[in-house]
Amino acid sequence: MLLSRRAVSAAARVVPRTRTPSTLARFYSAEAASPAQATPTSSATSYKWAKPSPASATRGASTKSSIVPEAPAAYEPKTTAHQARDASQPGDAASVVDWANSFHGISSKPVSEDQFKVLMAPLPVKDIEVKPDGVIYLPEIKYRRRLNEAFGPMGWGMIPKGDSVVGNAIVTREYALVADGRFVSQAQGENSYFSPDQLPSAVEGCKSNALMRCCKDLGIGSELWDPHFVRWFKKAHMEEAWVEHTTTKKKRTFWYKKGEVEVAYPWKLVK
């Protein structure tokens, strides 16, 4: 049976052509050569709803972690107060002493060897702070921790020796330091204030100031009053920075620990 030419052409249009392997190879190579027609399946293509790759997430985390400062080492409390004491240690008799007027137990006996080591231990450099005028000091909490290590909590105390004296811009009060039931030393504490609502904090500051002064007699932080140590610390661990007042435009220098220059308002760092 012979088909007409029209029927043959119609059948060719209906039956799909089958691509040979060589034809398919040429087809996909052409698609790869034209990126505009390719489907964006590459990992390099990013969309706003696409999840970041593990590598990019790691880079972001590392950037943030480099900005956050490292946390200081946790304080590990310890004390020698729980060790056995001999019978000559003042005991119940100290509970009836009028500490506001008494010097009971002063210089009656030295501290133990373990207490001596705690009280006279050198100060870690990281504990020493710097005031803007270049004066170095030990924060008040460090004195309290050293006393707790040597005598234990409730093994020492600050006794007021008189009432607070309030001036126009300063308040003072005298305190005595008592440890192990014995008088240690006494000192005048002082603190400034600028308005009546600051007076309670100023009175509390008097106690802290007197505590730091009383601790000198126990040898705590004695390096801070040693001129040789002060000169060495200033040269090895301090730096000067020029600052400017944002309102008055007055310039001056502030002292900081090396690598810890942090200028606070109303001052700003200038070159």
KOLTOR-699718 format. One line per 4 residues: number of its first residue (from 1); for each residue x, z, y of N, C-alpha, C. Coordinates in nm, 4 decimals. Layout:
<rs>
NUM) X/Z/Y/X/Z/Y/X/Z/Y; ...
</rs>
This chain:
<rs>
1) 0.0845/0.0000/-0.1191/0.0000/0.0000/0.0000/0.0873/0.0000/0.1230; 0.0669/-0.0897/0.2119/0.1485/-0.1033/0.3321/0.0758/-0.0372/0.4491; 0.1542/0.0431/0.5280/0.0970/0.1088/0.6448/0.1255/0.0273/0.7684; 0.0337/0.0395/0.8626/0.0547/-0.0334/0.9873/0.1609/0.0368/1.0710
5) 0.2128/-0.0314/1.1673/0.3167/0.0245/1.2551/0.2624/0.1417/1.3345; 0.1347/0.1387/1.3762/0.0756/0.2477/1.4538/0.0666/0.3744/1.3701; 0.0293/0.3632/1.2417/0.0174/0.4807/1.1536/0.1512/0.5449/1.1287; 0.2544/0.4647/1.1167/0.3894/0.5203/1.0934/0.4355/0.6010/1.2126
9) 0.4150/0.5525/1.3338/0.4581/0.6249/1.4537/0.3787/0.7551/1.4720; 0.2489/0.7532/1.4376/0.1682/0.8758/1.4468/0.2155/0.9802/1.3478; 0.2511/0.9388/1.2268/0.3014/1.0345/1.1270/0.4327/1.0960/1.1692; 0.5149/1.0221/1.2392/0.6446/1.0740/1.2856/0.6266/1.1821/1.3903
13) 0.5201/1.1668/1.4703/0.4960/1.2693/1.5729/0.4433/1.3986/1.5113; 0.3690/1.3923/1.4025/0.3109/1.5109/1.3388/0.4140/1.5881/1.2591; 0.4971/1.5249/1.1841/0.5969/1.5906/1.0981/0.7147/1.6336/1.1828; 0.7506/1.7678/1.1903/0.8653/1.8130/1.2717/0.9956/1.7697/1.2090
17) 1.0916/1.7445/1.2986/1.2231/1.7038/1.2503/1.3026/1.8263/1.2063; 1.3713/1.8129/1.0994/1.4563/1.9212/1.0463/1.5980/1.9008/1.0954; 1.6536/2.0096/1.1600/1.7890/2.0000/1.2142/1.8899/2.0252/1.1032; 1.9867/1.9436/1.1003/2.0965/1.9596/1.0041/2.1905/2.0668/1.0542
21) 2.2752/2.1212/0.9671/2.3709/2.2247/1.0117/2.4559/2.1791/1.1277; 2.5004/2.0550/1.1278/2.5835/2.0064/1.2386/2.5041/2.0035/1.3680; 2.3758/1.9678/1.3564/2.2916/1.9643/1.4760/2.2686/2.1053/1.5310; 2.2469/2.2038/1.4415/2.2279/2.3426/1.4855/2.3524/2.3982/1.5523
25) 2.4673/2.3652/1.4990/2.5928/2.4122/1.5583/2.6079/2.3611/1.6998; 2.5768/2.2323/1.7194/2.5879/2.1762/1.8538/2.4863/2.2400/1.9478; 2.3662/2.2755/1.8952/2.2609/2.3346/1.9775/2.3009/2.4738/2.0288; 2.3505/2.5627/1.9384/2.3869/2.6978/1.9797/2.5125/2.7011/2.0661
29) 2.6031/2.6068/2.0404/2.7209/2.6004/2.1259/2.6829/2.5594/2.2663; 2.5850/2.4774/2.2805/2.5386/2.4375/2.4128/2.4703/2.5529/2.4842; 2.3926/2.6352/2.4082/2.3281/2.7522/2.4681/2.4297/2.8547/2.5167; 2.5334/2.8726/2.4373/2.6370/2.9683/2.4769/2.7109/2.9210/2.5996
33) 2.7240/2.7894/2.6165/2.7977/2.7357/2.7306/2.7177/2.7447/2.8587; 2.5851/2.7669/2.8537/2.5027/2.7742/2.9746/2.4424/2.9133/2.9858; 2.5056/3.0071/3.0630/2.4582/3.1452/3.0718/2.3208/3.1555/3.1341; 2.2847/3.0616/3.2178/2.1558/3.0715/3.2854/2.0410/3.0645/3.1868
37) 2.0622/2.9930/3.0723/1.9572/2.9811/2.9737/1.9672/3.0839/2.8628; 2.0761/3.1623/2.8625/2.0952/3.2599/2.7545/2.0122/3.3838/2.7803; 1.9728/3.4504/2.6714/1.8949/3.5733/2.6815/1.9877/3.6891/2.7133; 1.9598/3.7731/2.8148/2.0503/3.8822/2.8543/2.0471/3.9958/2.7541
41) 2.1245/3.9825/2.6496/2.1319/4.0876/2.5468/2.2645/4.1595/2.5494; 2.3540/4.1242/2.6426/2.4862/4.1859/2.6467/2.4749/4.3301/2.6928; 2.5655/4.4151/2.6421/2.5672/4.5559/2.6821/2.6093/4.5718/2.8261; 2.6741/4.4643/2.8819/2.7162/4.4733/3.0208/2.5984/4.4610/3.1157
45) 2.4855/4.4024/3.0683/2.3681/4.3887/3.1528/2.2992/4.5237/3.1644; 2.2660/4.5648/3.2879/2.2064/4.6965/3.3102/2.0715/4.6800/3.3764; 1.9787/4.7652/3.3379/1.8458/4.7691/3.3973/1.8209/4.9124/3.4443; 1.7302/4.9275/3.5404/1.7068/5.0607/3.5951/1.6477/5.1558/3.4916
49) 1.5815/5.0989/3.3878/1.5236/5.1851/3.2836/1.6133/5.1995/3.1615; 1.7272/5.1324/3.1626/1.8164/5.1369/3.0462/1.8928/5.2682/3.0453; 1.9167/5.3242/2.9268/1.9946/5.4470/2.9120/2.1421/5.4165/2.9297; 2.2173/5.5045/2.9993/2.3601/5.4793/3.0171/2.4334/5.4873/2.8850
53) 2.5364/5.4092/2.8765/2.6175/5.4091/2.7554/2.6929/5.5398/2.7439; 2.7346/5.5792/2.6233/2.8074/5.7056/2.6078/2.9322/5.7117/2.6943; 3.0006/5.5978/2.7118/3.1243/5.5977/2.7903/3.0964/5.6297/2.9357; 2.9895/5.5641/2.9931/2.9583/5.5903/3.1327/2.9090/5.7324/3.1524
57) 2.8330/5.7851/3.0564/2.7859/5.9233/3.0665/2.9021/6.0207/3.0651; 3.0012/5.9919/2.9840/3.1189/6.0789/2.9776/3.1951/6.0767/3.1086; 3.2056/5.9550/3.1685/3.2761/5.9458/3.2957/3.2029/6.0235/3.4030; 3.0697/6.0174/3.4060/2.9933/6.0921/3.5050/3.0084/6.2415/3.4881
61) 3.0075/6.2856/3.3635/3.0227/6.4288/3.3372/3.1596/6.4773/3.3784; 3.2609/6.3972/3.3517/3.3955/6.4401/3.3874/3.4121/6.4472/3.5376; 3.3443/6.3570/3.6131/3.3542/6.3602/3.7582/3.2921/6.4871/3.8137; 3.1735/6.5249/3.7621/3.1083/6.6452/3.8087/3.1872/6.7698/3.7726
65) 3.2408/6.7726/3.6523/3.3153/6.8908/3.6093/3.4420/6.9096/3.6900; 3.4982/6.8007/3.7416/3.6195/6.8143/3.8207/3.5902/6.8732/3.9570; 3.4645/6.8642/4.0045/3.4287/6.9183/4.1343/3.4002/7.0677/4.1255; 3.3391/7.1127/4.0176/3.3032/7.2539/4.0028/3.4293/7.3365/3.9819
69) 3.4533/7.4391/4.0651/3.5734/7.5203/4.0464/3.5678/7.6018/3.9190; 3.6836/7.6324/3.8685/3.6924/7.7093/3.7446/3.6498/7.8533/3.7691; 3.5703/7.9077/3.6806/3.5216/8.0450/3.6953/3.6370/8.1438/3.6771; 3.6372/8.2516/3.7570/3.7439/8.3511/3.7409/3.7343/8.4213/3.6075
73) 3.8452/8.4738/3.5642/3.8480/8.5455/3.4365/3.7597/8.6695/3.4443; 3.6861/8.6951/3.3386/3.5948/8.8098/3.3359/3.6743/8.9399/3.3354; 3.6250/9.0377/3.4104/3.6904/9.1677/3.4168/3.6662/9.2433/3.2868; 3.7720/9.2912/3.2257/3.7625/9.3668/3.1018/3.7922/9.5137/3.1310
77) 3.6890/9.5963/3.1415/3.7110/9.7367/3.1773/3.7843/9.8132/3.0680; 3.8734/9.9009/3.1107/3.9448/9.9887/3.0184/3.9793/10.1163/3.0941; 4.0034/10.2242/3.0219/4.0334/10.3517/3.0859/4.1164/10.4383/2.9926; 4.1944/10.5268/3.0541/4.2709/10.6258/2.9783/4.2025/10.7617/2.9815
81) 4.0854/10.7711/3.0445/4.0191/10.9007/3.0628/3.9666/10.9591/2.9333; 3.9476/10.8755/2.8302/3.8898/10.9246/2.7055/3.9940/10.9841/2.6115; 4.1192/10.9800/2.6515/4.2226/11.0404/2.5689/4.2162/11.1925/2.5816; 4.2698/11.2610/2.4822/4.2621/11.4076/2.4791/4.3409/11.4665/2.5957
85) 4.2818/11.5664/2.6622/4.3480/11.6374/2.7710/4.3848/11.7785/2.7228; 4.4897/11.8355/2.7811/4.5316/11.9690/2.7377/4.4434/12.0764/2.8024; 4.4612/12.1979/2.7585/4.3757/12.3080/2.8035/4.3998/12.3463/2.9480; 4.5160/12.3119/3.0028/4.5461/12.3491/3.1403/4.4763/12.2602/3.2420
89) 4.4075/12.1559/3.1959/4.3364/12.0671/3.2868/4.2208/12.1420/3.3521; 4.2031/12.1376/3.4851/4.0900/12.2075/3.5482/3.9587/12.1604/3.4894; 3.8689/12.2503/3.4642/3.7439/12.2139/3.3987/3.6237/12.2626/3.4750; 3.5496/12.3582/3.4146/3.4242/12.4021/3.4729/3.4426/12.4716/3.6067
93) 3.5613/12.5277/3.6299/3.5822/12.5984/3.7562/3.5695/12.5054/3.8749; 3.6010/12.3763/3.8539/3.5968/12.2814/3.9645/3.4557/12.2535/4.0104; 3.3545/12.2839/3.9249/3.2169/12.2531/3.9609/3.1632/12.3464/4.0682; 3.2282/12.4599/4.0948/3.1811/12.5552/4.1958/3.2658/12.5499/4.3216
97) 3.3546/12.4550/4.3327/3.4418/12.4437/4.4489/3.3652/12.3794/4.5632; 3.3807/12.4328/4.6826/3.3221/12.3733/4.8027/3.4178/12.2652/4.8523; 3.3991/12.1443/4.8014/3.4945/12.0379/4.8290/3.4958/11.9942/4.9753; 3.3923/12.0246/5.0498/3.3902/11.9877/5.1914/3.4925/12.0669/5.2718
101) 3.5334/12.1822/5.2183/3.6279/12.2672/5.2921/3.7486/12.3078/5.2072; 3.7566/12.2641/5.0811/3.8610/12.3129/4.9912/3.9626/12.2041/4.9589; 4.0823/12.2481/4.9219/4.1888/12.1586/4.8740/4.2286/12.1999/4.7320; 4.1298/12.2396/4.6544/4.1530/12.2953/4.5222/4.2319/12.1983/4.4332
105) 4.3362/12.2527/4.3675/4.4136/12.1771/4.2695/4.5147/12.0810/4.3258; 4.5345/12.0792/4.4573/4.6284/11.9835/4.5156/4.7703/12.0113/4.4669; 4.8378/11.9099/4.4201/4.9775/11.9139/4.3711/5.0005/12.0178/4.2624; 4.8942/12.0597/4.1910/4.9111/12.1597/4.0851/4.9713/12.0997/3.9590
109) 4.9513/11.9705/3.9380/5.0018/11.9075/3.8170/5.0027/11.7553/3.8369; 5.1073/11.6872/3.7911/5.1074/11.5408/3.8024/5.0115/11.4774/3.7023; 4.9824/11.3518/3.7238/4.8964/11.2791/3.6300/4.9726/11.2555/3.5004; 4.9002/11.2176/3.3964/4.9643/11.1911/3.2684/5.0455/11.0616/3.2754
113) 5.1246/11.0381/3.1724/5.2081/10.9171/3.1698/5.1226/10.7909/3.1666; 5.0148/10.7940/3.0891/4.9265/10.6778/3.0824/4.8572/10.6530/3.2161; 4.8139/10.7604/3.2815/4.7523/10.7452/3.4123/4.8523/10.6924/3.5150; 4.9754/10.7392/3.5063/5.0803/10.6913/3.5969/5.0996/10.5403/3.5833
117) 5.1019/10.4902/3.4610/5.1210/10.3477/3.4387/5.0048/10.2658/3.4956; 4.8838/10.3203/3.4827/4.7663/10.2492/3.5353/4.7690/10.2468/3.6877; 4.7946/10.3609/3.7486/4.7904/10.3713/3.8944/4.9024/10.2925/3.9614; 5.0207/10.2896/3.9023/5.1372/10.2261/3.9638/5.1599/10.0836/3.9162
121) 5.0698/10.0303/3.8374/5.0876/9.8940/3.7868/5.0929/9.7944/3.9025; 5.1818/9.6942/3.8965/5.1901/9.5937/4.0044/5.0588/9.5189/4.0199; 5.0298/9.4770/4.1409/4.9066/9.4034/4.1682/4.9213/9.2580/4.1244; 4.8234/9.2039/4.0533/4.8257/9.0602/4.0248/4.8110/8.9812/4.1553
125) 4.8842/8.8726/4.1666/4.8800/8.7923/4.2887/4.7390/8.7421/4.3155; 4.6642/8.7111/4.2103/4.5294/8.6565/4.2289/4.4338/8.7582/4.2896; 4.4652/8.8891/4.2805/4.3772/8.9918/4.3354/4.3990/9.0140/4.4845; 4.5109/8.9717/4.5375/4.5432/8.9944/4.6786/4.4755/8.8877/4.7640
129) 4.4081/8.9314/4.8697/4.3389/8.8412/4.9609/4.4098/8.8380/5.0963; 4.3759/8.7357/5.1765/4.4422/8.7138/5.3052/4.3374/8.7082/5.4152; 4.3591/8.7826/5.5220/4.2735/8.7749/5.6398/4.3203/8.6603/5.7293; 4.2305/8.6077/5.8143/4.2703/8.4959/5.9013/4.3915/8.5239/5.9891
133) 4.4144/8.6529/6.0242/4.5300/8.6850/6.1086/4.6580/8.7023/6.0278; 4.6522/8.6806/5.8968/4.7720/8.6868/5.8140/4.7935/8.8186/5.7436; 4.7063/8.9167/5.7635/4.7202/9.0469/5.6977/4.6712/9.0342/5.5532; 4.7500/9.0825/5.4591/4.7103/9.0801/5.3187/4.6471/9.2136/5.2819
137) 4.5507/9.2098/5.1892/4.4791/9.3311/5.1520/4.4252/9.3175/5.0098; 4.3859/9.4303/4.9552/4.3242/9.4354/4.8230/4.1766/9.4706/4.8411; 4.0842/9.3893/4.7878/3.9419/9.4216/4.8041/3.9085/9.5613/4.7519; 3.8105/9.6224/4.8150/3.7749/9.7606/4.7837/3.7368/9.7797/4.6378
141) 3.6725/9.6799/4.5772/3.6299/9.6945/4.4381/3.7492/9.7060/4.3440; 3.8627/9.6487/4.3825/3.9819/9.6583/4.2974/4.0346/9.8013/4.2933; 4.0233/9.8746/4.4046/4.0624/10.0161/4.4046/3.9713/10.0967/4.3115; 3.8431/10.0710/4.3175/3.7490/10.1439/4.2334/3.7759/10.1164/4.0848
145) 3.8049/9.9913/4.0527/3.8344/9.9596/3.9125/3.9612/10.0292/3.8658; 4.0625/10.0368/3.9518/4.1872/10.1047/3.9135/4.1627/10.2533/3.8927; 4.0800/10.3146/3.9772/4.0460/10.4565/3.9579/3.9671/10.4773/3.8297; 3.8770/10.3846/3.7993/3.8016/10.3962/3.6743/3.8918/10.3825/3.5527
149) 3.9929/10.2982/3.5631/4.0869/10.2829/3.4523/4.1696/10.4084/3.4310; 4.2031/10.4767/3.5393/4.2888/10.5949/3.5279/4.2096/10.7216/3.4962; 4.0920/10.7386/3.5590/4.0183/10.8644/3.5449/3.8810/10.8469/3.4802; 3.8315/10.7236/3.4709/3.7005/10.6988/3.4128/3.5892/10.7160/3.5147
153) 3.4785/10.6445/3.4969/3.3627/10.6684/3.5833/3.3172/10.8144/3.5745; 3.2819/10.8742/3.6868/3.2443/11.0152/3.6990/3.3651/11.1071/3.6881; 3.4835/11.0504/3.6747/3.6046/11.1321/3.6705/3.6713/11.1438/3.8061; 3.6145/11.0789/3.9076/3.6663/11.0859/4.0437/3.5494/11.0697/4.1415
157) 3.5712/11.1048/4.2675/3.4633/11.0925/4.3655/3.5152/11.1056/4.5071; 3.4331/11.0606/4.6031/3.4636/11.0693/4.7456/3.3725/11.1745/4.8079; 3.4321/11.2757/4.8721/3.3579/11.3859/4.9329/3.3670/11.3740/5.0847; 3.2533/11.3677/5.1558/3.2603/11.3648/5.3027/3.3095/11.4985/5.3579
161) 3.4016/11.4910/5.4524/3.4589/11.6101/5.5141/3.3949/11.6431/5.6484; 3.2981/11.5654/5.6877/3.2303/11.5888/5.8152/3.1209/11.4853/5.8343; 3.0554/11.4913/5.9473/2.9488/11.3974/5.9780/3.0065/11.2674/6.0342; 2.9225/11.1655/6.0335/2.9625/11.0370/6.0911/2.9669/11.0483/6.2430
165) 3.0676/10.9849/6.3011/3.0818/10.9804/6.4461/3.0537/10.8368/6.4901; 2.9465/10.8171/6.5650/2.9018/10.6838/6.6033/2.9394/10.6579/6.7481; 3.0168/10.5518/6.7700/3.0525/10.5094/6.9047/2.9719/10.3887/6.9471; 3.0147/10.3251/7.0558/2.9433/10.2084/7.1063/2.9519/10.0898/7.0113
169) 3.0654/10.0727/6.9452/3.0823/9.9580/6.8555/3.1555/9.9939/6.7272; 3.1792/10.1246/6.7052/3.2533/10.1668/6.5862/3.1963/10.2979/6.5355; 3.2028/10.3167/6.4038/3.1593/10.4408/6.3413/3.2708/10.4903/6.2506; 3.2962/10.6210/6.2507/3.4028/10.6793/6.1699/3.3500/10.8003/6.0938
173) 3.4173/10.8294/5.9815/3.3842/10.9484/5.9028/3.5017/10.9817/5.8127; 3.5285/11.1088/5.7951/3.6404/11.1530/5.7128/3.5915/11.1836/5.5717; 3.6699/11.1381/5.4735/3.6371/11.1588/5.3320/3.7590/11.2145/5.2598; 3.7329/11.2855/5.1477/3.8382/11.3341/5.0590/3.8189/11.2726/4.9214
177) 3.9292/11.2357/4.8581/3.9265/11.1824/4.7221/3.9572/11.2946/4.6238; 3.8675/11.3142/4.5268/3.8839/11.4157/4.4227/3.8864/11.3449/4.2889; 3.9851/11.3785/4.2048/3.9980/11.3155/4.0731/4.0381/11.4209/3.9707; 3.9764/11.4152/3.8546/4.0031/11.5128/3.7477/3.9864/11.6561/3.7961
181) 3.8904/11.6781/3.8858/3.8645/11.8133/3.9348/3.9690/11.8656/4.0302; 4.0519/11.7773/4.0887/4.1569/11.8199/4.1812/4.1523/11.7376/4.3081; 4.1834/11.8027/4.4186/4.1916/11.7332/4.5470/4.3119/11.6393/4.5450; 4.2907/11.5156/4.5871/4.3994/11.4160/4.5901/4.4474/11.3935/4.7319
185) 4.3593/11.3494/4.8203/4.3957/11.3221/4.9592/4.2695/11.3042/5.0410; 4.2854/11.2966/5.1717/4.1727/11.2694/5.2589/4.2168/11.1743/5.3686; 4.1198/11.0972/5.4208/4.1516/10.9970/5.5225/4.0283/10.9685/5.6060; 4.0535/10.9183/5.7257/3.9456/10.8818/5.8159/3.9064/10.7362/5.7905
189) 3.7792/10.7133/5.7602/3.7295/10.5776/5.7435/3.6651/10.5274/5.8707; 3.6755/10.3989/5.8968/3.6182/10.3414/6.0182/3.5615/10.2031/5.9887; 3.4653/10.1635/6.0697/3.4048/10.0305/6.0551/3.3353/9.9942/6.1852; 3.3361/9.8661/6.2182/3.2743/9.8176/6.3417/3.1307/9.7749/6.3162
193) 3.0506/9.7776/6.4213/2.9138/9.7258/6.4144/2.8775/9.6723/6.5529; 2.7789/9.5821/6.5567/2.7446/9.5148/6.6820/2.5993/9.5351/6.7231; 2.5166/9.5908/6.6352/2.3770/9.6168/6.6680/2.3294/9.7363/6.5852; 2.2263/9.8063/6.6306/2.1801/9.9258/6.5575/2.1392/9.8988/6.4134
197) 2.0872/9.7784/6.3846/2.0452/9.7508/6.2475/2.1635/9.7362/6.1522; 2.2866/9.7244/6.2052/2.4062/9.7159/6.1221/2.4686/9.8534/6.0950; 2.4119/9.9579/6.1534/2.4710/10.0912/6.1415/2.4763/10.1422/5.9977; 2.3703/10.1277/5.9163/2.3810/10.1755/5.7762/2.4946/10.1094/5.6989
201) 2.5116/9.9781/5.7160/2.6222/9.9090/5.6473/2.7569/9.9547/5.7010; 2.7629/9.9849/5.8312/2.8879/10.0313/5.8901/2.9260/10.1683/5.8368; 2.8267/10.2566/5.8172/2.8543/10.3894/5.7611/2.9060/10.3772/5.6177; 2.8457/10.2864/5.5395/2.8941/10.2635/5.4032/3.0350/10.2056/5.4040
205) 3.0615/10.1184/5.5029/3.1965/10.0624/5.5143/3.3010/10.1679/5.5450; 3.2614/10.2757/5.6140/3.3547/10.3864/5.6406/3.4052/10.4471/5.5110; 3.3147/10.4646/5.4150/3.3523/10.5229/5.2863/3.4507/10.4351/5.2123; 3.4261/10.3039/5.2124/3.5169/10.2110/5.1456/3.6530/10.2091/5.2129
209) 3.6545/10.2128/5.3449/3.7806/10.2127/5.4181/3.8603/10.3399/5.3920; 3.7907/10.4541/5.3881/3.8590/10.5799/5.3582/3.9119/10.5807/5.2153; 3.8372/10.5219/5.1222/3.8825/10.5162/4.9824/4.0143/10.4411/4.9705; 4.0239/10.3277/5.0358/4.1476/10.2488/5.0291/4.2656/10.3263/5.0866
213) 4.2418/10.4018/5.1921/4.3504/10.4796/5.2524/4.3898/10.5978/5.1638; 4.2918/10.6609/5.0995/4.3230/10.7728/5.0105/4.4024/10.7272/4.8883; 4.3756/10.6060/4.8422/4.4436/10.5561/4.7216/4.5921/10.5322/4.7430; 4.6362/10.5269/4.8675/4.7801/10.5111/4.8924/4.8578/10.6291/4.8349
217) 4.7985/10.7497/4.8366/4.8675/10.8669/4.7839/4.8781/10.8638/4.6322; 4.7979/10.7803/4.5665/4.8089/10.7628/4.4216/4.8966/10.6443/4.3848; 4.9461/10.5737/4.4829/5.0357/10.4602/4.4569/4.9651/10.3295/4.4280; 4.8333/10.3242/4.4408/4.7602/10.2003/4.4121/4.7859/10.0983/4.5227
221) 4.8338/9.9821/4.4847/4.8583/9.8762/4.5827/4.9660/9.9098/4.6826; 5.0665/9.9852/4.6405/5.1721/10.0247/4.7354/5.2513/9.9050/4.7868; 5.2462/9.7925/4.7144/5.3186/9.6729/4.7599/5.2676/9.6241/4.8953; 5.1419/9.6482/4.9238/5.0826/9.5968/5.0470/5.1415/9.6613/5.1716
225) 5.2110/9.7733/5.1560/5.2767/9.8395/5.2685/5.4296/9.8258/5.2596; 5.4761/9.7466/5.1662/5.6192/9.7230/5.1502/5.6573/9.5973/5.2284; 5.7382/9.6085/5.3345/5.7717/9.4904/5.4165/5.8374/9.3779/5.3368; 5.9200/9.4115/5.2398/5.9863/9.3084/5.1601/5.8830/9.2285/5.0799
229) 5.7867/9.2985/5.0207/5.6830/9.2288/4.9442/5.5947/9.1455/5.0357; 5.5602/9.1993/5.1519/5.4733/9.1267/5.2453/5.5396/8.9967/5.2896; 5.6692/9.0010/5.3212/5.7393/8.8790/5.3634/5.7472/8.7781/5.2488; 5.7730/8.8267/5.1284/5.7803/8.7352/5.0132/5.6447/8.6714/4.9858
233) 5.5374/8.7505/4.9895/5.4044/8.6959/4.9609/5.3642/8.5932/5.0659; 5.3963/8.6204/5.1904/5.3596/8.5271/5.2976/5.4317/8.3948/5.2820; 5.5554/8.3989/5.2371/5.6328/8.2757/5.2207/5.5943/8.2004/5.0941; 5.5617/8.2725/4.9884/5.5391/8.2087/4.8591/5.3928/8.1743/4.8330
237) 5.2981/8.2472/4.8935/5.1577/8.2308/4.8535/5.0618/8.2119/4.9709; 5.1132/8.1869/5.0912/5.0248/8.1704/5.2061/5.0589/8.0433/5.2835; 4.9605/7.9905/5.3532/4.9797/7.8744/5.4386/4.8936/7.8866/5.5632; 4.9385/7.8198/5.6706/4.8707/7.8240/5.7986/4.7936/7.6948/5.8207
241) 4.6758/7.7044/5.8827/4.5939/7.5859/5.9088/4.5392/7.5925/6.0508; 4.5395/7.4779/6.1194/4.4840/7.4697/6.2544/4.3332/7.4537/6.2443; 4.2593/7.5342/6.3224/4.1138/7.5268/6.3247/4.0668/7.5175/6.4692; 3.9442/7.4683/6.4862/3.8851/7.4530/6.6192/3.7437/7.5100/6.6193
245) 3.7100/7.5834/6.7250/3.5757/7.6380/6.7384/3.4803/7.5257/6.7777; 3.3690/7.5135/6.7054/3.2789/7.4004/6.7276/3.2101/7.4056/6.8641; 3.1984/7.5245/6.9232/3.1301/7.5364/7.0522/3.2269/7.5387/7.1697; 3.3252/7.6282/7.1627/3.4185/7.6430/7.2744/3.5359/7.5462/7.2688
249) 3.5548/7.4798/7.1533/3.6659/7.3858/7.1322/3.8020/7.4548/7.1394; 3.8015/7.5845/7.1272/3.9272/7.6586/7.1271/3.9976/7.6401/6.9940; 4.1285/7.6157/6.9982/4.2066/7.5933/6.8771/4.2994/7.7120/6.8522; 4.3190/7.7403/6.7246/4.4107/7.8466/6.6840/4.4480/7.8248/6.5377
253) 4.5320/7.9111/6.4844/4.5722/7.8988/6.3443/4.5136/8.0136/6.2642; 4.4695/7.9820/6.1428/4.4224/8.0813/6.0460/4.5140/8.0770/5.9246; 4.5294/8.1951/5.8606/4.6092/8.2031/5.7388/4.5176/8.2031/5.6169; 4.5644/8.1362/5.5103/4.4910/8.1290/5.3843/4.5916/8.1382/5.2695
257) 4.5406/8.1666/5.1502/4.6240/8.1551/5.0309/4.6455/8.0074/5.0032; 4.7618/7.9735/4.9513/4.7956/7.8333/4.9282/4.6941/7.7690/4.8339; 4.6471/7.6501/4.8745/4.5507/7.5773/4.7946/4.4090/7.6294/4.8042; 4.3820/7.7271/4.8918/4.2478/7.7845/4.9040/4.1997/7.7837/5.0490
261) 4.2319/7.6765/5.1213/4.1899/7.6645/5.2609/4.0421/7.6285/5.2652; 3.9592/7.7222/5.3071/3.8152/7.7015/5.3201/3.7719/7.7551/5.4563; 3.7532/7.6643/5.5519/3.7188/7.7021/5.6886/3.5680/7.7167/5.6993; 3.5229/7.8290/5.7530/3.3801/7.8579/5.7648/3.3333/7.8394/5.9093
265) 3.2046/7.8081/5.9233/3.1425/7.7924/6.0553/3.1526/7.9238/6.1324; 3.1774/7.9219/6.2633/3.1780/7.8082/6.3568/3.3111/7.7377/6.3716; 3.4056/7.7648/6.2824/3.5348/7.6977/6.2900/3.5354/7.5740/6.2013; 3.6188/7.4785/6.2375/3.6363/7.3587/6.1554/3.7833/7.3220/6.1520
269) 3.8252/7.2587/6.0451/3.9651/7.2245/6.0251/4.0013/7.1032/6.1113; 4.1167/7.1110/6.1783/4.1662/7.0007/6.2601/4.3105/6.9713/6.2208; 4.3548/6.8497/6.2525/4.4921/6.8104/6.2205/4.5842/6.8365/6.3376
</rs>
